[in-house]
Amino acid sequence: MVLIEAIDFIYDAVRLDEKLLIREFNSLNVNYRLVNAGELTLNLPNGGDGGAAFIRTISQHKSQLVSQLYEALGGISINPAMSILIGNNKAVTLAILSRVGVPIPNTVITLSGDVAVKVLNAVGIPAIVKPVHGSWGRLVSLVGGVEDLQLLVRHRDSMGNPQYGAYLVQEYVRKPGRDIRVTVVGDRAVAAIYRYAVNDDWRTNTARGGKAEAVRVDPELEDISVRATKAIGAYYAGVDVVESDGGYKVLEVNTVPEFKNVQRVTGVNVARHIVELVLDLTKRG
């Protein structure tokens, strides 16, 4: 068993989400240390004490590396390193969800722009084309045909970034102008919001100004959200779900999720739920 003397709260920016979490850590008198990821130092071979890392970095690279380091040194990471690695890769996430029977949109993954163009008709037009890595809807494109996708491929090629050579081509789900962000903590979907598009933007990210409204979480929505979270091995997550003619479908599972809008709109103290989960996990060791 790992003896946890203090929880290392790893961050790289203190956003409102982190302020809400810090408030709950203080309210519950948790023994924790705020550690800026940029100032983290692990001196090997004696740099590990089997501690606990609560990962709240915006940078995907930092979240992956720090979580792996803590686990490599015999400690624990919340969320676990493998879940963070999977959650940061949309293609792998969808592959796992597909394998375990969590409903997802029709998707083709390819490592070639030319192949992406060839499979477009099989996916359907219009289609959504996403990078494998990324957040906040960046570089997510709606393509209306082959010419659109060919132009997108040329643009990606010109960027010279190898990660943009992977293509996730996905059916365009004709959602009712909104999607759903479900916050899962442990075995429960503790709260959820609708995220509405604004200014005719088909993307619904609240980071882009999308409006939010509380959702009544029904059993089906909770079931697929919790199953998606557990499928990638996360303790808590923000699960993005879309309503389709065939029912709910999961788009992404976010393992360092923002929740401030969920908390604000629903009135549910999401931060308290998360901190209580962290305490439970660290007490168990």
C-alpha positions in Angstrom: 0.0 0.0 0.0 1.2 3.5 -0.8 1.4 5.9 2.2 0.1 9.2 1.0 1.3 12.0 3.2 0.1 14.8 0.9 -1.5 15.1 -2.4 0.4 17.0 -5.1 -2.1 19.2 -7.0 -0.3 19.6 -10.3 -1.3 22.6 -12.5 0.1 24.9 -15.1 -2.6 27.6 -14.9 -5.0 28.4 -12.2 -8.3 28.7 -14.0 -11.7 29.0 -12.4 -11.9 25.1 -12.4 -8.8 24.9 -10.3 -9.9 27.7 -7.9 -13.1 25.8 -7.3 -11.1 22.6 -6.6 -8.7 24.5 -4.3 -11.6 25.9 -2.3 -12.9 22.4 -1.7 -9.5 21.0 -0.8 -9.3 23.8 1.8 -12.9 23.3 3.0 -12.2 19.6 3.7 -8.8 20.3 5.3 -7.0 18.1 2.8 -3.2 17.9 3.1 -2.1 19.0 -0.3 0.6 20.9 -2.1 0.1 23.2 -5.1 2.8 22.3 -7.6 3.3 24.2 -10.8 4.2 21.6 -13.4 6.9 24.0 -14.8 8.6 23.9 -11.4 8.3 20.2 -10.7 11.6 18.5 -10.0 12.2 14.8 -9.5 15.8 14.0 -8.6 16.6 10.4 -9.5 17.4 7.9 -8.2 16.0 9.2 -4.9 13.4 11.5 -6.3 10.3 9.5 -5.8 8.4 9.0 -2.6 5.3 7.1 -3.9 3.1 10.2 -3.7 -0.2 11.1 -5.2 -0.6 13.4 -8.1 -3.9 15.1 -8.9 -3.4 16.2 -12.5 -4.9 19.5 -13.6 -2.6 20.7 -16.3 -4.0 22.2 -19.5 -1.0 20.9 -21.5 -1.7 17.4 -22.7 2.0 16.7 -22.9 2.5 17.7 -19.3 -0.5 15.7 -18.1 0.8 12.6 -19.8 4.4 12.9 -18.6 3.7 13.9 -15.0 1.1 11.1 -14.5 3.5 8.5 -16.0 6.4 9.7 -13.8 4.4 9.5 -10.5 3.2 6.0 -11.4 6.7 4.9 -12.5 8.0 6.0 -9.0 5.4 3.9 -7.2 2.8 6.6 -6.6 -0.6 7.1 -8.0 -2.0 9.5 -10.5 -5.6 10.9 -10.7 -6.6 10.3 -13.4 -4.3 7.3 -14.1 -1.6 7.8 -16.7 -3.1 5.3 -19.2 -6.5 6.9 -19.1 -4.9 10.3 -19.8 -3.0 8.9 -22.7 -6.1 7.3 -24.1 -8.3 10.3 -23.4 -5.8 12.6 -25.2 -6.1 10.4 -28.4 -9.5 10.6 -30.0 -8.9 7.7 -32.3 -7.8 5.3 -29.6 -10.7 6.5 -27.3 -13.3 5.7 -30.1 -11.6 2.4 -30.8 -12.0 1.3 -27.2 -15.5 2.6 -26.9 -16.4 0.7 -30.1 -14.9 -2.5 -28.8 -16.9 -2.4 -25.5 -20.2 -1.5 -27.2 -20.5 2.2 -26.2 -22.4 3.8 -29.1 -20.3 6.2 -31.2 -20.8 7.9 -34.6 -19.7 6.1 -37.7 -16.0 6.8 -37.9 -13.0 6.0 -40.1 -9.5 6.5 -38.9 -6.6 6.6 -41.5 -3.0 7.8 -41.5 -3.2 9.1 -45.0 -4.9 12.2 -46.4 -5.4 10.5 -49.8 -7.2 7.6 -48.1 -9.3 10.0 -46.1 -10.6 11.5 -49.4 -11.3 8.0 -50.7 -13.4 6.9 -47.7 -15.4 10.2 -47.4 -18.3 8.9 -49.4 -18.5 5.8 -47.2 -18.7 7.9 -44.1 -21.3 10.3 -45.7 -21.3 13.9 -46.7 -21.2 16.2 -45.0 -18.6 14.8 -42.6 -16.6 16.0 -39.6 -12.8 15.7 -39.9 -10.9 15.9 -36.6 -7.2 15.7 -35.6 -6.4 12.8 -33.4 -5.2 15.1 -30.6 -6.6 18.5 -29.5 -9.3 20.2 -27.6 -11.8 23.1 -27.6 -12.8 22.3 -31.2 -9.5 23.4 -32.7 -8.8 22.2 -36.2 -12.1 20.3 -36.3 -13.6 20.8 -39.7 -17.0 20.3 -41.4 -16.4 19.2 -45.0 -19.2 19.3 -47.6 -17.5 17.2 -50.2 -14.3 15.8 -51.7 -13.0 19.2 -52.8 -13.3 20.5 -49.3 -11.4 17.6 -47.9 -8.7 17.8 -50.5 -8.2 21.4 -49.6 -8.0 20.5 -45.9 -5.4 17.8 -46.6 -3.3 20.3 -48.5 -3.5 22.7 -45.6 -2.6 20.1 -43.0 0.3 18.9 -45.2 1.6 22.5 -45.3 1.7 22.7 -41.5 4.5 20.2 -41.4 3.3 18.6 -38.2 3.4 14.8 -38.2 0.4 14.4 -35.9 -1.8 16.1 -38.5 -1.1 13.2 -40.9 -3.7 11.1 -39.0 -7.3 11.7 -40.0 -10.4 10.9 -38.0 -13.3 11.1 -40.5 -16.7 11.0 -38.8 -20.3 11.1 -39.8 -22.0 14.4 -39.3 -24.7 13.7 -36.7 -27.6 16.0 -37.3 -27.9 17.0 -33.6 -30.6 19.4 -32.5 -28.2 22.4 -32.4 -26.6 21.2 -29.2 -24.6 18.4 -27.6 -24.2 17.3 -24.0 -21.3 17.4 -21.6 -21.8 14.9 -18.8 -19.5 15.0 -15.8 -18.8 11.6 -14.4 -17.3 11.1 -11.0 -16.7 7.5 -9.9 -19.8 5.5 -10.6 -22.1 8.4 -11.2 -23.0 11.1 -13.7 -23.2 13.9 -11.1 -24.3 16.6 -13.5 -24.7 17.5 -17.2 -25.4 20.4 -19.5 -26.6 21.1 -23.0 -24.1 23.1 -25.0 -25.8 25.1 -27.7 -24.1 26.5 -30.8 -24.2 30.3 -31.3 -23.9 32.5 -34.4 -24.7 29.5 -36.7 -21.5 27.8 -35.6 -22.0 24.0 -35.8 -19.5 23.5 -32.9 -21.0 23.7 -29.4 -17.9 24.1 -27.2 -18.7 26.6 -24.4 -15.0 27.7 -24.8 -16.2 29.1 -28.2 -19.1 31.0 -26.6 -21.7 28.2 -26.8 -24.7 28.7 -24.4 -25.3 26.1 -21.6 -28.4 24.7 -20.0 -28.9 22.1 -17.3 -29.8 18.5 -18.4 -31.9 16.0 -16.5 -29.6 12.9 -16.6 -31.7 9.9 -17.6 -30.6 6.3 -17.0 -29.5 5.8 -20.6 -27.3 8.9 -20.6 -25.8 8.0 -17.3 -25.1 4.5 -18.3 -23.2 5.2 -21.5 -21.3 8.1 -19.9 -20.2 6.0 -16.9 -19.3 3.1 -19.2 -17.3 5.3 -21.4 -15.3 6.7 -18.5 -14.6 3.2 -17.1 -13.7 1.9 -20.5 -10.7 4.1 -20.7 -9.8 3.6 -17.1 -10.6 7.1 -15.8 -11.8 7.9 -12.2 -13.6 11.0 -13.4 -14.2 12.6 -16.8 -16.1 15.0 -18.9 -18.0 12.9 -21.5 -19.2 14.6 -24.7 -22.4 13.1 -26.0 -24.6 13.8 -29.0 -28.3 13.1 -29.5 -29.0 11.3 -32.8 -31.9 9.6 -34.5 -30.4 6.3 -33.2 -30.1 7.5 -29.6 -27.1 8.9 -27.6 -23.6 8.6 -29.1 -20.3 9.4 -27.3 -17.9 11.8 -29.1 -15.1 12.2 -26.6 -13.9 11.4 -23.0 -12.0 14.2 -21.4 -9.7 13.1 -18.6 -8.7 16.6 -17.3 -12.1 18.1 -17.8 -13.3 21.6 -17.4 -16.5 21.7 -15.3 -17.0 25.3 -14.3 -19.9 25.8 -16.6 -21.5 22.5 -15.5 -21.2 23.6 -11.9 -22.5 27.1 -12.7 -25.5 26.1 -14.7 -26.6 23.1 -12.7 -25.8 24.3 -9.2 -24.2 20.9 -8.5 -20.9 21.3 -6.6 -18.9 19.2 -9.0 -15.6 20.3 -7.4 -16.7 18.8 -4.1 -17.6 15.5 -5.8 -14.2 15.4 -7.4 -12.2 16.2 -4.3 -14.2 13.6 -2.3 -13.3 11.1 -4.9 -9.6 12.1 -4.7 -9.7 11.7 -0.9 -11.3 8.2 -1.2 -8.7 7.1 -3.8 -5.7 8.3 -1.7 -7.0 6.9 1.5 -7.2 3.5 -0.1 -3.7 3.9 -1.4 
